[in-house]
Amino acid sequence: MNDLYRLLPAELDTLFQDLGHPRYRADQVLRSLYQDAPGSLDDLRQLPAALRQQLAEAGWGVGSATGVHRVVSEDGNTTKLLLRMAGGTLIETVLMQYPEPGKHPRSTVCVSTQAGCAMGCVFCATGQMGFERNLHAEEIVAQVVHIARLLRERGEHVTNVVFMGMGEPLANYNETIRAVRILVDPRAFGLSQRAITISTVGLLRGIDRLAEEGLQVGLAISLHAPTEELRQHLVPTAGPHSVADLVSAAKRFFKSTGRRVTFEYALIAGENDRPEDALALARLLRHSGTHVNLIPVNPTAGGYGRPARQRVLEFERILRENGVNTTVRVEKGSEISAACGQLRTDAEARIFSPDELSVPPAAPKHGRRQATHAPAQSPAR
Ligand code: SF4
C-alpha cells in the first residue's frame, strides 16, 4: 500500500490531477489527514465513495501508528508511547509537556527515525539493540499525528518536534527531510520550521547537506566528550577527528542558516564529568557561538549513571565562567524509562505483563535484556 501521509501537498495535487479530479479534493484529504487523523481510506468521508474506491484500486491507503503501550510520568508531563508500525516494527515516541501559566503547555514530540540504531553509543539502550531498519517519512509523520490526536482530545496541540528518539536522523537523511517538509508545510501539518530540531550524533556529510536545504530547523549535535579518545569510547562509531570536525561543522551550519547549534553533552558519572573535562570542553567551544546542553543521564542498571547534582552544577559553572553558554536539561520522565530505547527494551525483556502489550515482543537482536540509558529527555545521540 502507498500511504497518503507520504505525500507532500504538491504531490497530492498531482495525484488527484492524474486521477482526473480537481485540486480541492487534495485540500479535502489534507484537512482530514492532519485534522481528523483518519485510520483508513473509509474514514475520508468528505470524498465520494467512488473516489475512495479509485484511490484504493490505485494502491493508495492511509497508514497509521498503533499505540501498543503508554506510560505517563507521575507529574503527568511526560508520556512515552510504544508504537507499532507496518510489519510489526516497534518504535518509541515521547511527548514532553512544559506547563506555561495561563497558556496551553508547550508540547514537544520526540520522534524516532529508525528502529534501533547502528551508532552504538555505549550508554544508550537503543544503541545496544542494534539497527533494525530505517523508518519511512510517513512513519515519522505518523508519530506526530498520533500524539496530535491525543492532545486534541484535551484541547491542546503539538508545539514542537524534536528528532531525538530512536535512531540517527541523518543516517536516514532523505526520509527525515521528507518528514520535516510535510510537518512544516502549511497545507499539511503546518508547524513552524523553527519549532523543529534535528539531533545528530555527528554525521558530517548530513550536517552539511542539512545546512543547504534552505530550512530554518534547529540542529543539535551530541558531542558527549571534549577529546577524541573519550568520544571514541562513548560513541564507538565516531571518526578519529570527530570532535574538531564537529565544531567546524557547527560553525559552517551557523554561517549557512543563521541558526546557533546546540552541543548536547550527556553527563555520565565517572566517565566525562570531571572538572578537567569541563575545562577542556570550555577551551574547545569558547568563541564558537554554540550552546551547550548538559544532560545528566538517567540512573542506569547498565553501568552508566548520573553524576551527583553538585557535580553537574560544578560542570556547568566551569563552562559558564569560561564563556560557554550552558544550560542543564530538565530531567523528564526518568521514572518511566523516558530515555531513548528503554521502553522497547523493557518490552523485549517482558517487564510489562503480556496483556499490557497487544503484540508479541520482538526478540532482541543481540540478546541484551538489560536497559541501559541514554540521556534523560529521550534523546540523545
Ligand atoms: S544515543 Fe542516539 S545515536 Fe547513540 S545509539 Fe542511541 S539512538 Fe543511536
Boltz pocket constraint, residues with backbone or C-beta under 6 A from the ligand:
constraints:
  - pocket:
      binder: B
      contacts: [[A, 116], [A, 117], [A, 118], [A, 119], [A, 120], [A, 121], [A, 124], [A, 125], [A, 126], [A, 127], [A, 128], [A, 164], [A, 165], [A, 166], [A, 167], [A, 168], [A, 201], [A, 340], [A, 374], [A, 379], [A, 380], [A, 381]]
      max_distance: 6.0
